[in-house]
Amino acid sequence: MSRFFRLTAGFALLAALNVHAEPLTLIFAGDVMLDDGPGRLIARGGDPLAPFAKILKAADYRIANLETSVARSGKRLADKPYTFRAHPRTLAVLRGRFDAVSLANNHIGDYGNDALVETLQRLDTAGIARFGAGRNLAEAHRPLWRERKGLKIAVLGYNEFAPRAFEAGADTPGTAWSEDDHVISDIRAAKAAGADLIIPFMHWGWEYEPVASPRLQSFARRMIDEGASLVVGSHPHVTQGADVYQGKPIIYSLGNFVFDGFEEPRAKLGWLLRVKLDKTGVLEWDTLAAHMDKHGTPHPVHGALTPCGKAGDTQVAQCRNPPNKD
């Protein structure tokens, strides 16, 4: 056999091994708010993430929506009914539990651009990756790139809930706004840049609505048509069910994960999403129910039935949550 053919065979074998490499497990959490009740708990030495510590640790990479700035600077927006700004000490609880956070939401700008920029700096110093917001429009739209176990993954973050004044400008800090054509352009760019898997993490939908609107359902399908491997959502403060399109899962809203101040029982129950991936896409996925106590701390719910699925499914299944082994 010639050297050329030996090399060709070798490359083919490496490619085959890469496709069938050990799967990667990602976790996505919904809204994590570390001000108010959770912030006071942390100030007393408590840990709102402790009940899920083992589950989080078992994953290869963990991503949440950080629904607050983390800063000492800035001034509260007077015309906004609910505003959040967490103390920097809260990052000690977040660090090691979540590897990355989306900042594409409707609270990251509650204390203005100074607090937003300080949040970016503090996350960088803490070693927590961030996406969905930045010092300018280009940075806000920049994907979270992660290469693990032979996979090159791009996670994109967008907000489409008011105020749009939080949107980044060409030279001003802010979030990546979910303009449909811009999202599709970013998905195409990530694909062209060599992403094996593309995951949009959307902050969208009307609060307390139990089902995603037809427009969001249609747009989620469009993102998959353009190359997304799955679509994940948050913001409505309640879960909104899941769907399968072209064999790829859509979880419209994970609901809250660390959050207090809600009276409605539905707003005290969220999902933690676990996804197992390889180069072929999603191998399997499930959701774990999290019930928030009066401090906003989530606790696993043994025996809950929540959406799940695996490669090849044409519809969403329901899986019973395992017992908490803490």
DAZISUL-V426967 format. One line per field, one symbol per residue. psi: psi as a letter, one per 40 degrees, with the letter a starting at -180 (. if undefined). A space follows every 10 residues. Layout:
# DAZISUL-V426967
psi->???
This chain:
# DAZISUL-V426967
psi->hidddddddd dddddddddf ihihhihhib hhheabdddd dddeeigeed dedddddeid hhhihhfiig ieiihhhdeh dhihhiiddd ddddhedhdi ihegieeded fidddddddd dddddefhii ieiaeidddd ehihhhhhfe hhhhhihihf hiheeehiid eiiaihighd dddddddddd ddeehdhhhh hihiiihehe hiiddddddd dddddeeidi hiiideeiif aiihhfehih hdheaidhhi ehdhddeeha ihhhhhiaee ahdiiihhhh hhaeeehihi gheihiiiii heieihihih hiihe.
